[in-house]
Amino acid sequence: NTNSTLFSDFVVYPNPTENKTNVEMYVNESKATFQIKIVNLLGQIMTTDIKTFSKGLNKFEIDATNYAQGAYIISIINKSTLEAIDVKFIKQ
């Protein structure tokens, strides 16, 4: 499947954050499993998780309370299509 719109309208807020940040994304298929990875700019994986989302708007929270100040990448990968999106957020 070459459809590159399986998920869209990706929003991270607040950004920058002091503690927790929210992620919202719209899923265009009835049910999809995603790997969510938080990586620092040195390439170190801070956390990794698997989440299943249903069609429509989905929201989850990232707790960055114990992260050092700096920039991080949220990688979200569709497990069935390997479609991925990376978005940066800043921990203050």
C-alpha positions in Angstrom: 0.0 0.0 0.0 1.6 3.3 -1.1 -1.1 5.5 0.5 1.0 8.1 2.4 -2.0 9.6 4.3 -2.7 6.8 6.8 -2.1 9.4 9.5 -2.1 13.2 9.3 -2.7 16.4 11.2 0.1 15.6 13.6 0.3 18.2 16.4 2.6 18.4 19.5 1.8 20.8 22.3 2.9 22.4 24.4 6.2 22.7 22.5 8.5 23.6 24.2 7.5 21.8 27.4 8.7 21.7 30.9 7.1 18.3 31.9 4.5 16.7 29.7 3.6 17.2 26.0 0.5 16.0 24.1 0.5 14.4 20.7 -2.6 14.5 18.5 -2.9 12.7 15.2 -5.6 11.8 12.8 -5.7 8.1 11.7 -7.4 7.4 8.3 -7.8 3.6 8.7 -10.2 1.7 11.0 -7.4 0.4 13.3 -3.7 0.9 13.1 -0.8 -0.1 15.3 2.1 2.3 15.7 5.5 2.2 17.3 6.2 5.5 19.2 9.8 6.2 19.9 11.4 9.2 21.6 15.0 9.8 20.6 17.5 12.4 21.7 19.8 14.2 19.3 22.6 11.8 20.1 20.4 9.0 18.7 19.7 7.5 22.1 16.3 6.0 22.5 14.6 7.5 25.6 11.4 5.5 25.4 9.6 3.2 23.0 6.0 2.0 23.0 3.4 0.3 20.9 0.0 1.9 20.6 -3.1 0.9 18.6 -5.3 3.8 17.4 -8.7 3.8 15.8 -9.9 5.9 12.9 -10.3 9.6 13.7 -8.5 11.8 16.1 -6.2 10.1 18.6 -4.3 11.7 21.5 -1.6 10.6 23.8 0.8 12.1 26.3 4.6 12.0 26.5 6.1 12.5 30.0 9.4 14.3 29.6 9.7 15.2 33.2 12.9 13.2 33.8 14.5 14.2 30.4 17.4 16.6 30.3 16.9 20.0 28.7 17.2 19.8 24.9 15.7 18.7 21.7 14.0 15.3 21.2 12.5 13.5 18.2 9.1 11.8 18.4 9.1 9.0 15.8 5.8 7.4 14.9 5.9 4.4 12.7 2.9 2.5 11.3 3.7 -1.1 12.0 1.9 -2.5 8.9 3.1 0.0 6.3 6.3 1.3 7.9 5.1 4.8 7.0 6.8 7.1 9.5 6.8 10.7 10.7 9.3 12.5 12.9 8.6 15.6 14.9 10.9 17.5 17.1 10.0 18.8 20.6 12.0 20.9 23.1 12.3 20.1 26.8 13.0 23.2 28.8 
